[in-house]
């Protein structure tokens, strides 16, 4: 994968990690609810309700495992991209790449934040991606 593609993928992965963490918390809440239901139903000896709720528990647990696997994979991609980015030696190139690709700041706003013209920002991004690409693929 080329450097620019890896940097773009970073933003997607960051959004996915955020979404997956929300889903994981939702699953934990559902597991707690079903577990509490099972405890109250077991006192009433309602075997059918317990079996239905146990099936839900199993489904939620499996979904939780899948979410955790995706989180691990996404985190590994993030770490690889960040590790390569931190090896970009020119601080201007690094800041331009960080603002635009990691933080998702639009290029025009990033140029204002760095107090440079857009042409300069785009040159920094281009040169930074070249350096990033060497390290990332290295």
C-alpha positions, 0 to 999 in steps of 0.5 A: 500500500502506498503512503497516501493510501495508508494515511487515508486509511488511518482516518477510516480506521480511527472512525471504525475504532470509535464506532466499534468501541461504542458497539462494544459498550452497547453489547456490555450493557445488553449482556448486563441486562440479559444477565439480570433478567436470567437471575430474576427468571431463574428464581421463577423457574421459567426454563423457556425464558432462560433458554431464550435469554441464554441464546441472546447472551451467546449471540451478544458474546459472539458479537463482542468477540468479533468486535474485539478482533476488528479492534485489534486489527484496526489498532495494528493498522493505526500503530503502523501508520503512526510509527512511520509518520513519527519518523518523518524527519522534517517537522513542517512535513510532519505537522502538515501530514498530521493535521490533514491526514491524522486530525482530518483538518481541511487543507485550507484550514491547515494552511491557515493554522500553519501560517503558510499558503496553500501551495506551500502546504501542498508541497509539504504534504507531497514531500512528507508523503514521499518520506512517509512512503519510504519509511512505511514501505521500508 
